[in-house]
Amino acid sequence: TSPAYSGVIGELAYGFGEVPDNNTANRQIGAAIGYTNGPMLVKLAYLSTDDPTGSDRSKNTLLVGKWDFGIATGSLGFGTTKGIGPIDNREWIVGVSAPFGPPTFLASYIRNDDRNVTGNDANQWALGYTYAMSQRTNFYAAWARINNHNAAAYTVGNASEVGSGDKAFNLGVRHTF
């Protein structure tokens, strides 16, 4: 990661595949460039991941932006995923967070557009609420629902659970160290 220069920051990553006699299998190469100035943040990122044999790769590109309006923060994102095999998706996300003292209200919409002939698209709506007990501890509640189209089988998940259905409700406490 580079130091910030006039609001611009760059990042590079390389992950060795660690497969004997094949230096491309499981290899990862990533890069990002971002700009932040006052209430605005914009970032463009790219990741290439080779499959376990080194014969195919997935390529992910992500463009995100965030603007702090004071009363609320809005976020937009657009991503593409291509390869391994026939995968060709476009993803969009729109989100908002609105703090009101210790509580913060959250909402988001995600759209997955499958560009293959099967058209396995999906839409997800999510709502959330956090309550800050201190600078490092908060309570949270979140609900999400995903609507799959055609043969899509996406599930609602989170950072600790990959998902098992089309609806999810999370309730908990988070403490950062």
TORKOL-4160 file (C-alpha; in steps of 0.2 Angstrom, whole numbers, padded with zeros to 4 digits, m for minus):
177
<pt num="1" X="0000" Y="0000" Z="0000"/>
<pt num="2" X="0007" Y="0017" Z="m0005"/>
<pt num="3" X="0006" Y="0032" Z="0007"/>
<pt num="4" X="m0008" Y="0044" Z="0002"/>
<pt num="5" X="m0002" Y="0058" Z="m0010"/>
<pt num="6" X="m0015" Y="0072" Z="m0012"/>
<pt num="7" X="m0029" Y="0060" Z="m0008"/>
<pt num="8" X="m0023" Y="0046" Z="m0020"/>
<pt num="9" X="m0018" Y="0029" Z="m0013"/>
<pt num="10" X="m0012" Y="0014" Z="m0023"/>
<pt num="11" X="m0011" Y="m0004" Z="m0018"/>
<pt num="12" X="m0003" Y="m0020" Z="m0026"/>
<pt num="13" X="m0005" Y="m0038" Z="m0020"/>
<pt num="14" X="0003" Y="m0054" Z="m0026"/>
<pt num="15" X="m0001" Y="m0071" Z="m0019"/>
<pt num="16" X="0010" Y="m0086" Z="m0024"/>
<pt num="17" X="0000" Y="m0101" Z="m0029"/>
<pt num="18" X="0011" Y="m0113" Z="m0019"/>
<pt num="19" X="0008" Y="m0128" Z="m0031"/>
<pt num="20" X="0024" Y="m0138" Z="m0034"/>
<pt num="21" X="0030" Y="m0137" Z="m0052"/>
<pt num="22" X="0017" Y="m0124" Z="m0057"/>
<pt num="23" X="0019" Y="m0106" Z="m0053"/>
<pt num="24" X="0002" Y="m0100" Z="m0060"/>
<pt num="25" X="m0009" Y="m0113" Z="m0051"/>
<pt num="26" X="m0019" Y="m0104" Z="m0037"/>
<pt num="27" X="m0009" Y="m0088" Z="m0040"/>
<pt num="28" X="m0018" Y="m0071" Z="m0036"/>
<pt num="29" X="m0013" Y="m0054" Z="m0043"/>
<pt num="30" X="m0022" Y="m0038" Z="m0037"/>
<pt num="31" X="m0021" Y="m0019" Z="m0038"/>
<pt num="32" X="m0032" Y="m0004" Z="m0033"/>
<pt num="33" X="m0031" Y="0014" Z="m0034"/>
<pt num="34" X="m0042" Y="0026" Z="m0024"/>
<pt num="35" X="m0045" Y="0044" Z="m0021"/>
<pt num="36" X="m0052" Y="0053" Z="m0005"/>
<pt num="37" X="m0055" Y="0071" Z="m0002"/>
<pt num="38" X="m0067" Y="0077" Z="0011"/>
<pt num="39" X="m0084" Y="0068" Z="0010"/>
<pt num="40" X="m0079" Y="0059" Z="m0006"/>
<pt num="41" X="m0071" Y="0042" Z="m0009"/>
<pt num="42" X="m0068" Y="0033" Z="m0025"/>
<pt num="43" X="m0059" Y="0017" Z="m0028"/>
<pt num="44" X="m0055" Y="0005" Z="m0043"/>
<pt num="45" X="m0049" Y="m0012" Z="m0039"/>
<pt num="46" X="m0044" Y="m0028" Z="m0049"/>
<pt num="47" X="m0041" Y="m0046" Z="m0044"/>
<pt num="48" X="m0035" Y="m0060" Z="m0055"/>
<pt num="49" X="m0036" Y="m0078" Z="m0047"/>
<pt num="50" X="m0029" Y="m0093" Z="m0057"/>
<pt num="51" X="m0038" Y="m0110" Z="m0054"/>
<pt num="52" X="m0030" Y="m0124" Z="m0045"/>
<pt num="53" X="m0022" Y="m0131" Z="m0061"/>
<pt num="54" X="m0017" Y="m0114" Z="m0068"/>
<pt num="55" X="m0027" Y="m0117" Z="m0084"/>
<pt num="56" X="m0041" Y="m0104" Z="m0081"/>
<pt num="57" X="m0043" Y="m0088" Z="m0071"/>
<pt num="58" X="m0057" Y="m0077" Z="m0064"/>
<pt num="59" X="m0055" Y="m0058" Z="m0066"/>
<pt num="60" X="m0065" Y="m0047" Z="m0054"/>
<pt num="61" X="m0066" Y="m0028" Z="m0056"/>
<pt num="62" X="m0074" Y="m0016" Z="m0044"/>
<pt num="63" X="m0078" Y="0002" Z="m0044"/>
<pt num="64" X="m0085" Y="0010" Z="m0028"/>
<pt num="65" X="m0089" Y="0027" Z="m0022"/>
<pt num="66" X="m0095" Y="0035" Z="m0006"/>
<pt num="67" X="m0101" Y="0052" Z="m0002"/>
<pt num="68" X="m0104" Y="0058" Z="0016"/>
<pt num="69" X="m0119" Y="0070" Z="0016"/>
<pt num="70" X="m0118" Y="0074" Z="0034"/>
<pt num="71" X="m0135" Y="0067" Z="0039"/>
<pt num="72" X="m0132" Y="0051" Z="0029"/>
<pt num="73" X="m0118" Y="0042" Z="0019"/>
<pt num="74" X="m0122" Y="0035" Z="0002"/>
<pt num="75" X="m0113" Y="0022" Z="m0007"/>
<pt num="76" X="m0113" Y="0015" Z="m0025"/>
<pt num="77" X="m0103" Y="0000" Z="m0032"/>
<pt num="78" X="m0102" Y="m0009" Z="m0049"/>
<pt num="79" X="m0092" Y="m0025" Z="m0051"/>
<pt num="80" X="m0089" Y="m0038" Z="m0065"/>
<pt num="81" X="m0084" Y="m0056" Z="m0063"/>
<pt num="82" X="m0078" Y="m0066" Z="m0078"/>
<pt num="83" X="m0070" Y="m0083" Z="m0079"/>
<pt num="84" X="m0068" Y="m0098" Z="m0072"/>
<pt num="85" X="m0077" Y="m0107" Z="m0085"/>
<pt num="86" X="m0093" Y="m0098" Z="m0092"/>
<pt num="87" X="m0095" Y="m0086" Z="m0077"/>
<pt num="88" X="m0099" Y="m0068" Z="m0083"/>
<pt num="89" X="m0108" Y="m0057" Z="m0070"/>
<pt num="90" X="m0112" Y="m0039" Z="m0067"/>
<pt num="91" X="m0116" Y="m0033" Z="m0050"/>
<pt num="92" X="m0122" Y="m0017" Z="m0043"/>
<pt num="93" X="m0125" Y="m0011" Z="m0025"/>
<pt num="94" X="m0133" Y="0005" Z="m0018"/>
<pt num="95" X="m0132" Y="0008" Z="0001"/>
<pt num="96" X="m0135" Y="0021" Z="0014"/>
<pt num="97" X="m0131" Y="0023" Z="0032"/>
<pt num="98" X="m0139" Y="0036" Z="0043"/>
<pt num="99" X="m0132" Y="0039" Z="0060"/>
<pt num="100" X="m0143" Y="0047" Z="0074"/>
<pt num="101" X="m0132" Y="0048" Z="0089"/>
<pt num="102" X="m0128" Y="0031" Z="0095"/>
<pt num="103" X="m0140" Y="0022" Z="0083"/>
<pt num="104" X="m0136" Y="0020" Z="0064"/>
<pt num="105" X="m0149" Y="0014" Z="0052"/>
<pt num="106" X="m0143" Y="0005" Z="0036"/>
<pt num="107" X="m0151" Y="0000" Z="0020"/>
<pt num="108" X="m0144" Y="m0008" Z="0004"/>
<pt num="109" X="m0150" Y="m0016" Z="m0013"/>
<pt num="110" X="m0139" Y="m0028" Z="m0023"/>
<pt num="111" X="m0142" Y="m0033" Z="m0041"/>
<pt num="112" X="m0133" Y="m0048" Z="m0049"/>
<pt num="113" X="m0135" Y="m0049" Z="m0068"/>
<pt num="114" X="m0129" Y="m0065" Z="m0075"/>
<pt num="115" X="m0124" Y="m0063" Z="m0093"/>
<pt num="116" X="m0125" Y="m0081" Z="m0098"/>
<pt num="117" X="m0139" Y="m0089" Z="m0108"/>
<pt num="118" X="m0146" Y="m0096" Z="m0092"/>
<pt num="119" X="m0149" Y="m0078" Z="m0085"/>
<pt num="120" X="m0147" Y="m0083" Z="m0066"/>
<pt num="121" X="m0150" Y="m0066" Z="m0059"/>
<pt num="122" X="m0154" Y="m0061" Z="m0042"/>
<pt num="123" X="m0159" Y="m0046" Z="m0031"/>
<pt num="124" X="m0156" Y="m0043" Z="m0013"/>
<pt num="125" X="m0164" Y="m0030" Z="m0001"/>
<pt num="126" X="m0156" Y="m0028" Z="0017"/>
<pt num="127" X="m0160" Y="m0017" Z="0032"/>
<pt num="128" X="m0149" Y="m0015" Z="0047"/>
<pt num="129" X="m0148" Y="m0006" Z="0064"/>
<pt num="130" X="m0133" Y="m0003" Z="0075"/>
<pt num="131" X="m0132" Y="0004" Z="0092"/>
<pt num="132" X="m0115" Y="0010" Z="0099"/>
<pt num="133" X="m0113" Y="0006" Z="0117"/>
<pt num="134" X="m0095" Y="0014" Z="0116"/>
<pt num="135" X="m0082" Y="0017" Z="0103"/>
<pt num="136" X="m0077" Y="m0001" Z="0101"/>
<pt num="137" X="m0094" Y="m0010" Z="0106"/>
<pt num="138" X="m0110" Y="m0010" Z="0097"/>
<pt num="139" X="m0126" Y="m0020" Z="0096"/>
<pt num="140" X="m0133" Y="m0024" Z="0079"/>
<pt num="141" X="m0148" Y="m0032" Z="0070"/>
<pt num="142" X="m0150" Y="m0035" Z="0051"/>
<pt num="143" X="m0162" Y="m0043" Z="0039"/>
<pt num="144" X="m0160" Y="m0047" Z="0021"/>
<pt num="145" X="m0170" Y="m0056" Z="0008"/>
<pt num="146" X="m0164" Y="m0062" Z="m0009"/>
<pt num="147" X="m0175" Y="m0066" Z="m0024"/>
<pt num="148" X="m0167" Y="m0078" Z="m0037"/>
<pt num="149" X="m0172" Y="m0079" Z="m0055"/>
<pt num="150" X="m0172" Y="m0094" Z="m0066"/>
<pt num="151" X="m0160" Y="m0107" Z="m0059"/>
<pt num="152" X="m0150" Y="m0095" Z="m0048"/>
<pt num="153" X="m0146" Y="m0102" Z="m0031"/>
<pt num="154" X="m0139" Y="m0087" Z="m0021"/>
<pt num="155" X="m0141" Y="m0087" Z="m0002"/>
<pt num="156" X="m0141" Y="m0073" Z="0010"/>
<pt num="157" X="m0125" Y="m0074" Z="0021"/>
<pt num="158" X="m0113" Y="m0063" Z="0031"/>
<pt num="159" X="m0095" Y="m0063" Z="0036"/>
<pt num="160" X="m0096" Y="m0078" Z="0047"/>
<pt num="161" X="m0109" Y="m0089" Z="0038"/>
<pt num="162" X="m0110" Y="m0092" Z="0019"/>
<pt num="163" X="m0129" Y="m0093" Z="0019"/>
<pt num="164" X="m0142" Y="m0106" Z="0018"/>
<pt num="165" X="m0158" Y="m0098" Z="0012"/>
<pt num="166" X="m0166" Y="m0083" Z="0004"/>
<pt num="167" X="m0169" Y="m0074" Z="0020"/>
<pt num="168" X="m0158" Y="m0070" Z="0035"/>
<pt num="169" X="m0159" Y="m0061" Z="0052"/>
<pt num="170" X="m0144" Y="m0057" Z="0062"/>
<pt num="171" X="m0143" Y="m0051" Z="0080"/>
<pt num="172" X="m0128" Y="m0049" Z="0090"/>
<pt num="173" X="m0115" Y="m0039" Z="0099"/>
<pt num="174" X="m0098" Y="m0034" Z="0091"/>
<pt num="175" X="m0083" Y="m0028" Z="0100"/>
<pt num="176" X="m0067" Y="m0023" Z="0091"/>
<pt num="177" X="m0050" Y="m0025" Z="0099"/>
